[in-house]
Amino acid sequence: MGDLICWNCARGTGFEGKVMRSDACPQCSVDLRCCRGCRFFDPTSRWQCRETIDAPIPIKDKSNFCDWFQVRLAIHSHAKKVSDVDSKDERKKKFDDLFRE
């Protein structure tokens, strides 16, 4: 696994493996262990999380103590953009493409 890509600035952070609550992006200084950097973050889900959390976390871009946190998997494309590996839109497009003639 390569180094973690920042959810905010889309640059490599130099972190690998587990992200600690105090870790921040060296380029833009945002917290990395927060809802916005989590693979379960989904603006369309209840409380913007795909996991069954007991209460909403009001500030999505600050570190928190959520037990469900997992680093969001992202890859660099050729256009130097970052995209979710398990992007909902990408899965939907691939599914729709199966039925095109």
C-alpha positions as CSV (number, residue, x, y, z in Angstrom):
1,M,0.0,0.0,0.0
2,G,1.4,3.4,-0.9
3,D,1.3,6.5,1.2
4,L,-1.9,8.0,2.3
5,I,-3.5,10.7,0.0
6,C,-5.0,13.7,1.8
7,W,-8.7,14.0,1.4
8,N,-8.5,17.8,1.2
9,C,-5.5,18.6,-1.1
10,A,-5.1,15.2,-2.8
11,R,-1.4,15.1,-2.2
12,G,0.6,12.3,-0.7
13,T,1.1,12.7,3.0
14,G,4.0,10.3,3.7
15,F,1.9,8.3,6.1
16,E,1.5,4.5,5.7
17,G,-0.6,2.1,7.7
18,K,-2.6,3.2,10.7
19,V,-3.5,6.9,11.0
20,M,-3.4,8.3,14.5
21,R,-5.8,10.9,15.8
22,S,-3.0,13.6,15.9
23,D,-1.9,13.0,12.3
24,A,-2.3,16.0,9.9
25,C,-1.5,16.5,6.3
26,P,2.0,18.1,6.0
27,Q,0.9,20.2,3.0
28,C,-2.5,21.7,4.1
29,S,-2.5,20.8,7.8
30,V,-6.0,19.2,7.9
31,D,-6.7,16.3,10.3
32,L,-6.4,13.0,8.5
33,R,-8.3,10.8,11.0
34,C,-11.7,12.4,10.5
35,C,-15.0,11.6,8.8
36,R,-13.9,13.2,5.5
37,G,-10.9,10.9,5.4
38,C,-12.9,7.7,6.2
39,R,-14.0,5.1,3.7
40,F,-17.4,5.1,5.3
41,F,-18.0,8.8,4.7
42,D,-21.0,9.2,2.4
43,P,-22.9,12.6,2.1
44,T,-26.0,10.7,1.0
45,S,-26.2,8.3,4.0
46,R,-27.8,8.9,7.4
47,W,-25.5,11.1,9.4
48,Q,-23.2,11.0,6.3
49,C,-21.8,7.6,7.3
50,R,-22.4,4.1,5.8
51,E,-21.8,2.5,9.1
52,T,-24.3,2.1,11.9
53,I,-23.1,4.9,14.2
54,D,-25.2,5.7,17.3
55,A,-25.0,9.5,17.1
56,P,-24.0,12.0,14.4
57,I,-20.6,13.5,14.4
58,P,-21.2,17.2,13.7
59,I,-17.8,18.3,12.5
60,K,-16.7,16.0,9.6
61,D,-13.3,17.6,9.0
62,K,-11.9,17.4,12.5
63,S,-10.3,14.4,14.4
64,N,-12.8,12.3,16.4
65,F,-12.9,9.1,18.4
66,C,-15.1,7.1,16.0
67,D,-14.4,3.3,16.4
68,W,-15.5,2.7,12.8
69,F,-12.8,4.8,11.2
70,Q,-10.9,3.2,8.2
71,V,-8.7,5.1,5.9
72,R,-10.4,6.0,2.6
73,L,-8.8,4.1,-0.2
74,A,-8.0,6.4,-3.1
75,I,-5.9,6.2,-6.2
76,H,-4.3,8.7,-8.5
77,S,-5.6,8.7,-12.0
78,H,-3.7,9.8,-15.1
79,A,-5.3,13.3,-14.9
80,K,-3.7,13.8,-11.4
81,K,-7.0,13.6,-9.7
82,V,-7.9,11.5,-6.7
83,S,-10.9,9.1,-6.9
84,D,-12.4,6.7,-4.4
85,V,-11.6,3.1,-5.1
86,D,-15.1,2.1,-4.1
87,S,-16.9,5.2,-5.6
88,K,-20.6,4.9,-5.7
89,D,-20.9,6.8,-9.0
90,E,-18.2,4.7,-10.6
91,R,-20.0,1.4,-9.6
92,K,-23.3,2.8,-10.9
93,K,-21.8,3.8,-14.3
94,K,-20.2,0.3,-14.7
95,F,-23.5,-1.3,-13.9
96,D,-25.4,0.9,-16.3
97,D,-22.8,0.2,-19.0
98,L,-23.5,-3.5,-18.8
99,F,-27.0,-2.9,-20.3
100,R,-26.1,-0.5,-23.0
101,E,-26.3,-1.7,-26.6
